[in-house]
């Protein structure tokens, strides 16, 4: 049985430092590790990257994310189509039991 968790990344992505890194955050068995945001011009979309680790014995799902610094936060995956890199939104990210998923440039983010 999957545990459905809505993580607020306010602590992780909302406290961005000068270097673009942020604080780690835990919700239930999910831990946000090494979060960082690529700086952009104000008002432009930004990409957030991190590792989501599940210390639980059951698989889990990351359903959504929020940040006090953004009107909305979307979770996407990147893929190559006809030689062009594209993105599409995902409904959730599966995080395996006792495992992790890395959100990074060119993949889930």
GROMACS elastic network, one bead per residue, 0.5 to 0.9 nm:
[ bonds ]
;  ai    aj funct       b0    kb
    1    58     6  0.70015   500
    1    59     6  0.75763   500
    1    60     6  0.85500   500
    2    58     6  0.65241   500
    2    59     6  0.55760   500
    2    60     6  0.51451   500
    2    61     6  0.70433   500
    3    58     6  0.76114   500
    3    59     6  0.72108   500
    3    60     6  0.51231   500
    3    61     6  0.67511   500
    4    60     6  0.62748   500
    4    61     6  0.55177   500
    4    62     6  0.71672   500
    4    63     6  0.70512   500
    5    27     6  0.79938   500
    5    28     6  0.80639   500
    5    30     6  0.86250   500
    5    60     6  0.75328   500
    5    61     6  0.64009   500
    5    62     6  0.60601   500
    5    63     6  0.63265   500
    5    64     6  0.82835   500
    6    27     6  0.86965   500
    6    61     6  0.84364   500
    6    62     6  0.63674   500
    6    63     6  0.53485   500
    6    64     6  0.55289   500
    6    65     6  0.69930   500
    7    10     6  0.88401   500
    7    26     6  0.86749   500
    7    27     6  0.66691   500
    7    30     6  0.86200   500
    7    62     6  0.68331   500
    7    63     6  0.73227   500
    7    64     6  0.62617   500
    7    65     6  0.56438   500
    7    66     6  0.75635   500
    8    11     6  0.73821   500
    8    12     6  0.82438   500
    8    27     6  0.85037   500
    8    64     6  0.76798   500
    8    65     6  0.53210   500
    8    66     6  0.51375   500
    8    67     6  0.70413   500
    9    13     6  0.54952   500
    9    14     6  0.68956   500
    9    25     6  0.76182   500
    9    32     6  0.83847   500
    9    65     6  0.56811   500
    9    66     6  0.53762   500
    9    67     6  0.56750   500
    9    68     6  0.87198   500
   10    13     6  0.55258   500
   10    15     6  0.72407   500
   10    25     6  0.89999   500
   10    65     6  0.83335   500
   10    66     6  0.61610   500
   10    68     6  0.59957   500
   10    69     6  0.82306   500
   11    14     6  0.55253   500
   11    15     6  0.60644   500
   11    22     6  0.79017   500
   11    23     6  0.65013   500
   11    24     6  0.74390   500
   11    25     6  0.63282   500
   11    67     6  0.80749   500
   12    15     6  0.62274   500
   12    16     6  0.76471   500
   12    21     6  0.87411   500
   12    22     6  0.53780   500
   12    24     6  0.56364   500
   12    25     6  0.58929   500
   12    32     6  0.72924   500
   12    33     6  0.86051   500
   12    34     6  0.88620   500
   12    35     6  0.63536   500
   12    36     6  0.81589   500
   12    67     6  0.83755   500
   13    16     6  0.59153   500
   13    21     6  0.82735   500
   13    22     6  0.59496   500
   13    23     6  0.75752   500
   13    35     6  0.69420   500
   13    36     6  0.70088   500
   13    37     6  0.71667   500
   13    48     6  0.75584   500
   13    66     6  0.84334   500
   13    67     6  0.62193   500
   13    68     6  0.84164   500
   13    69     6  0.80536   500
   14    22     6  0.76418   500
   14    23     6  0.88477   500
   14    66     6  0.87534   500
   14    67     6  0.54503   500
   14    68     6  0.58092   500
   14    69     6  0.59174   500
   14    70     6  0.86562   500
   15    21     6  0.83781   500
   15    22     6  0.56843   500
   15    23     6  0.68685   500
   15    69     6  0.88890   500
   16    19     6  0.77907   500
   16    20     6  0.55169   500
   16    21     6  0.57143   500
   16    23     6  0.78106   500
   16    36     6  0.74165   500
   16    37     6  0.74611   500
   17    20     6  0.52197   500
   17    21     6  0.56777   500
   17    22     6  0.61592   500
   17    23     6  0.89431   500
   18    21     6  0.75783   500
   19    22     6  0.86681   500
   19    36     6  0.86444   500
   20    35     6  0.87332   500
   20    36     6  0.54979   500
   20    37     6  0.54648   500
   20    38     6  0.65084   500
   20    39     6  0.68018   500
   21    34     6  0.73124   500
   21    35     6  0.60486   500
   21    37     6  0.66206   500
   21    38     6  0.89300   500
   22    34     6  0.72296   500
   22    35     6  0.54966   500
   22    36     6  0.56297   500
   22    37     6  0.80061   500
   23    32     6  0.84931   500
   23    33     6  0.79025   500
   23    34     6  0.74079   500
   23    35     6  0.68448   500
   23    36     6  0.86549   500
   24    31     6  0.72362   500
   24    32     6  0.53617   500
   24    33     6  0.51200   500
   24    34     6  0.64407   500
   24    35     6  0.67739   500
   25    30     6  0.84612   500
   25    31     6  0.57497   500
   25    32     6  0.50952   500
   25    33     6  0.71385   500
   26    29     6  0.72292   500
   26    30     6  0.57399   500
   26    32     6  0.61555   500
   26    33     6  0.88023   500
   27    30     6  0.53467   500
   27    31     6  0.64072   500
   27    32     6  0.84646   500
   28    31     6  0.79475   500
   28    54     6  0.89095   500
   28    55     6  0.89866   500
   28    56     6  0.85768   500
   29    53     6  0.79592   500
   29    54     6  0.54473   500
   29    55     6  0.52413   500
   29    56     6  0.52833   500
   29    57     6  0.89718   500
   29    60     6  0.84717   500
   30    52     6  0.65084   500
   30    53     6  0.55409   500
   30    55     6  0.66066   500
   30    56     6  0.78155   500
   30    60     6  0.80439   500
   30    62     6  0.85978   500
   30    95     6  0.85230   500
   30   100     6  0.89708   500
   31    51     6  0.80707   500
   31    52     6  0.56859   500
   31    53     6  0.51223   500
   31    54     6  0.65283   500
   31    55     6  0.79216   500
   32    35     6  0.68188   500
   32    50     6  0.66314   500
   32    51     6  0.58798   500
   32    53     6  0.65436   500
   33    50     6  0.58721   500
   33    51     6  0.50286   500
   33    52     6  0.62522   500
   33    53     6  0.73281   500
   34    49     6  0.80077   500
   34    50     6  0.53667   500
   34    51     6  0.63644   500
   35    48     6  0.71502   500
   35    49     6  0.56004   500
   35    51     6  0.70375   500
   36    47     6  0.85893   500
   36    48     6  0.58407   500
   36    49     6  0.54643   500
   36    50     6  0.64677   500
   37    40     6  0.89363   500
   37    46     6  0.68515   500
   37    47     6  0.57852   500
   37    49     6  0.62814   500
   37    50     6  0.88698   500
   38    46     6  0.61696   500
   38    47     6  0.57666   500
   38    48     6  0.66553   500
   38    49     6  0.83055   500
   39    42     6  0.89081   500
   39    46     6  0.67374   500
   39    47     6  0.82661   500
   40    43     6  0.81695   500
   40    44     6  0.62895   500
   40    45     6  0.71728   500
   40    46     6  0.60060   500
   40    47     6  0.88285   500
   41    44     6  0.56502   500
   41    45     6  0.83645   500
   41    46     6  0.87041   500
   42    45     6  0.84638   500
   47   104     6  0.88007   500
   47   105     6  0.79503   500
   47   109     6  0.67021   500
   48   103     6  0.77751   500
   48   104     6  0.78418   500
   48   105     6  0.86682   500
   48   109     6  0.60694   500
   49   102     6  0.76962   500
   49   104     6  0.50897   500
   49   105     6  0.72716   500
   49   108     6  0.84237   500
   49   109     6  0.57646   500
   50   101     6  0.85504   500
   50   102     6  0.59909   500
   50   103     6  0.51424   500
   50   104     6  0.67945   500
   50   109     6  0.80344   500
   51   100     6  0.66792   500
   51   101     6  0.57810   500
   51   103     6  0.59334   500
   51   104     6  0.83774   500
   52    62     6  0.85621   500
   52    95     6  0.72822   500
   52    99     6  0.85833   500
   52   100     6  0.53798   500
   52   101     6  0.52915   500
   52   102     6  0.62762   500
   52   103     6  0.77222   500
   53    95     6  0.72122   500
   53    96     6  0.84176   500
   53    97     6  0.87542   500
   53    98     6  0.75475   500
   53    99     6  0.58885   500
   53   101     6  0.65746   500
   53   102     6  0.85160   500
   54    57     6  0.83020   500
   54    58     6  0.84399   500
   54    59     6  0.75618   500
   54    60     6  0.72522   500
   54    95     6  0.63547   500
   54    96     6  0.66726   500
   54    97     6  0.57981   500
   54    98     6  0.53863   500
   54    99     6  0.54950   500
   54   100     6  0.58517   500
   54   101     6  0.86675   500
   55    58     6  0.86729   500
   55    97     6  0.66674   500
   55    99     6  0.70031   500
   55   100     6  0.86360   500
   56    59     6  0.73022   500
   56    60     6  0.82144   500
   56    96     6  0.87674   500
   56    97     6  0.55847   500
   56    98     6  0.57933   500
   56    99     6  0.86529   500
   57    96     6  0.88351   500
   57    97     6  0.51452   500
   57    98     6  0.62226   500
   58    96     6  0.72421   500
   58    98     6  0.77729   500
   59    94     6  0.71950   500
   59    95     6  0.58049   500
   59    98     6  0.79751   500
   59    99     6  0.85727   500
   60    93     6  0.84632   500
   60    94     6  0.60470   500
   60    95     6  0.51623   500
   60    96     6  0.64146   500
   60    97     6  0.70107   500
   61    92     6  0.62152   500
   61    93     6  0.54730   500
   61    95     6  0.56559   500
   61    96     6  0.84668   500
   62    65     6  0.80647   500
   62    91     6  0.89062   500
   62    92     6  0.54808   500
   62    93     6  0.50495   500
   62    94     6  0.65564   500
   62    95     6  0.72220   500
   63    75     6  0.88009   500
   63    91     6  0.66727   500
   63    93     6  0.67044   500
   63    94     6  0.88661   500
   64    73     6  0.78360   500
   64    74     6  0.74546   500
   64    75     6  0.72046   500
   64    91     6  0.80502   500
   64    92     6  0.69701   500
   64    93     6  0.88337   500
   65    72     6  0.85400   500
   65    73     6  0.59220   500
   65    74     6  0.71622   500
   65    75     6  0.76735   500
   66    69     6  0.87023   500
   66    70     6  0.76102   500
   66    71     6  0.85719   500
   66    72     6  0.67925   500
   66    73     6  0.56142   500
   66    74     6  0.85493   500
   67    70     6  0.55034   500
   67    71     6  0.77972   500
   67    72     6  0.75198   500
   67    73     6  0.69701   500
   68    71     6  0.76032   500
   69    72     6  0.88137   500
   70    73     6  0.66122   500
   74    89     6  0.68761   500
   74    90     6  0.82995   500
   74   109     6  0.84916   500
   75    88     6  0.85113   500
   75    89     6  0.57211   500
   75    90     6  0.59076   500
   75    91     6  0.76695   500
   75    92     6  0.76111   500
   75    93     6  0.83404   500
   75   108     6  0.72997   500
   75   109     6  0.58588   500
   76    87     6  0.61850   500
   76    88     6  0.53801   500
   76    90     6  0.54446   500
   76    91     6  0.87390   500
   76   107     6  0.79980   500
   76   108     6  0.56574   500
   76   109     6  0.54576   500
   77    86     6  0.83896   500
   77    87     6  0.55503   500
   77    88     6  0.56623   500
   77    89     6  0.63878   500
   77    90     6  0.67321   500
   77   103     6  0.89089   500
   77   106     6  0.77144   500
   77   107     6  0.52171   500
   77   109     6  0.62332   500
   78    85     6  0.67372   500
   78    86     6  0.55747   500
   78    88     6  0.66800   500
   78    89     6  0.89861   500
   78   105     6  0.80636   500
   78   106     6  0.54041   500
   78   108     6  0.63522   500
   78   109     6  0.80492   500
   79    84     6  0.83040   500
   79    85     6  0.56674   500
   79    86     6  0.53928   500
   79    87     6  0.62429   500
   79    88     6  0.82120   500
   79   106     6  0.72679   500
   79   107     6  0.70850   500
   80    83     6  0.60158   500
   80    84     6  0.54760   500
   80    86     6  0.60204   500
   80    87     6  0.86507   500
   81    84     6  0.52737   500
   81    85     6  0.63333   500
   81    86     6  0.68611   500
   82    85     6  0.83910   500
   85   106     6  0.82319   500
   87   107     6  0.88393   500
   89    92     6  0.89426   500
   90    93     6  0.72991   500
   90   108     6  0.87927   500
   93   101     6  0.81523   500
   93   108     6  0.84012   500
   94   101     6  0.78375   500
   95    98     6  0.86895   500
   95    99     6  0.67783   500
   95   100     6  0.58024   500
   95   101     6  0.59195   500
   96    99     6  0.50623   500
   96   100     6  0.63294   500
   96   101     6  0.78336   500
   97   100     6  0.79719   500
  101   108     6  0.87352   500
  102   107     6  0.85664   500
  102   108     6  0.73592   500
  102   109     6  0.83375   500
  103   106     6  0.89163   500
  103   107     6  0.66536   500
  104   107     6  0.56176   500
  104   108     6  0.59401   500
  104   109     6  0.55658   500
  105   108     6  0.72783   500
  105   109     6  0.66884   500
  106   109     6  0.80895   500
